[in-house]
Amino acid sequence: MITLTQDADGFVRMNRHFPAKTPISIRFTDGSEAEYTGRKLNELYDEALAVYRAENRLDAKGFSRAPAKTVHPTNNVEFVPVQAGMPA
């Protein structure tokens, strides 16, 4: 079991996919705790990555279509938004 803790801004730190069937427990800032599968958190990670790439003018594979000097050095996200009461 993997345990993640939500920060004050509503995110959990996640910089990679977890195995799909791994149980993951999230402690929320309101004191509640819920258990999800790796598959659910991987979906949230993919959504956050798509938003990041869209906001930074990157294509679906993370390549820049803008001039090189305007691109952030990493094409990944490390923080994924979560909220208490998310469907499992």
C-alpha positions in Angstrom: 0.0 0.0 0.0 1.2 3.5 -0.9 0.1 6.5 1.2 0.0 10.0 -0.3 -0.8 13.2 1.6 -2.7 16.1 0.1 -0.9 19.4 0.4 -2.6 22.7 1.4 -3.2 23.6 -2.3 -5.1 20.4 -3.0 -2.4 18.4 -4.7 -0.6 15.1 -4.1 3.0 14.6 -5.3 3.1 12.1 -8.1 5.7 12.2 -10.8 5.1 8.8 -12.5 2.4 6.2 -13.0 1.7 3.6 -10.3 1.0 -0.1 -11.0 -2.7 -0.3 -11.9 -3.8 -2.7 -9.2 -1.8 -1.2 -6.3 -4.0 0.2 -3.5 -3.1 3.8 -2.8 -4.4 5.7 0.3 -4.7 9.5 0.2 -4.9 11.5 3.4 -6.8 14.7 2.7 -6.3 18.1 4.4 -9.7 17.8 6.0 -8.6 14.8 8.0 -10.4 12.2 5.9 -8.7 9.3 4.2 -9.7 7.3 1.1 -8.3 4.4 -0.8 -8.0 4.3 -4.6 -6.4 2.1 -7.1 -3.3 3.0 -9.1 -5.4 3.0 -12.2 -7.6 5.9 -10.9 -4.6 8.0 -9.9 -2.9 7.3 -13.2 -6.0 8.7 -14.9 -5.7 11.9 -12.8 -2.0 12.1 -13.6 -2.7 11.8 -17.3 -5.4 14.6 -17.1 -3.0 16.9 -15.2 -0.3 16.2 -17.8 -2.6 17.0 -20.7 -3.6 20.3 -19.1 0.1 21.1 -18.4 1.1 20.4 -22.0 -1.9 22.4 -23.4 -1.0 25.4 -21.3 2.7 25.3 -22.3 2.0 24.8 -26.1 3.4 21.2 -26.1 2.0 18.5 -28.4 0.6 15.2 -27.1 4.1 13.6 -26.8 5.5 16.6 -24.9 7.4 18.2 -27.8 7.5 21.9 -28.2 6.0 23.6 -31.2 7.1 27.0 -30.0 10.6 28.6 -30.1 13.0 26.7 -27.8 13.7 29.5 -25.4 10.0 29.8 -24.3 9.7 26.2 -23.1 9.9 25.1 -19.5 12.9 22.7 -19.1 10.8 19.7 -18.0 7.8 18.4 -19.8 6.3 16.5 -16.8 4.1 17.3 -13.9 4.8 16.4 -10.3 1.6 17.5 -8.6 -1.8 16.1 -9.3 -5.0 17.8 -8.0 -7.2 15.6 -5.8 -10.2 16.3 -3.5 -12.0 14.5 -0.8 -15.0 12.4 -1.9 -13.6 11.6 -5.4 -15.2 8.6 -6.9 -13.0 5.5 -6.7 
